[in-house]
């Protein structure tokens, strides 16, 4: 979790005791599972509260509203991914292609985990217009930007010790998540060999562009 037990607070600004922290974590865990399952049932705060066996008032006390809940879920998922903890990132070496492949493979793997599927469900459920997103889900929009930024910084880390055109690195770091998500959308429709070929082509093209 992103907050220590001594600083974790409710949406109302009160410090959470042990039971409150456990309830908060249970709500986050259940929300992530429900998002990852993507069963088609409308995902609401009431459903999350019902699945957790608590009242709407308890969820409201913890997160304020659905925007606060989704924002907290994204903060939790960012922490779980390790993308916000550079101290645990692996040492990197090898060619440009090797490093791009590692990053593409990492994103590909995460997209097929419950945590990755939860993020994609949230992304798909937000309003498509930026102004509407900011108006209706300001906290979630900011937390999603933080999640994305953590991965972008991780990508830069993988290339940091190489002498590369900074403009190309900036453009590539924005493009890779979009490209990997596009290939990921074909998981159910394309063969494993085709998906592998597509990822290899992406890696080769990016590495060639960066050289």
TAPE-V601239 format. One record per helix or strand. SS is the DSSP state (hx for helix, st for strand). FROM is the first residue (numbers start at 1). LEN is the number of residues. Records with the same first field share a line. If there is no record, write none. Layout:
# TAPE-V601239
SS = FROM-LEN / FROM-LEN
This chain:
# TAPE-V601239
st = 9-1 / 15-1
hx = 18-20 / 45-8 / 56-8 / 66-16 / 86-3 / 96-16 / 114-12 / 130-7 / 138-22 / 166-19 / 192-19
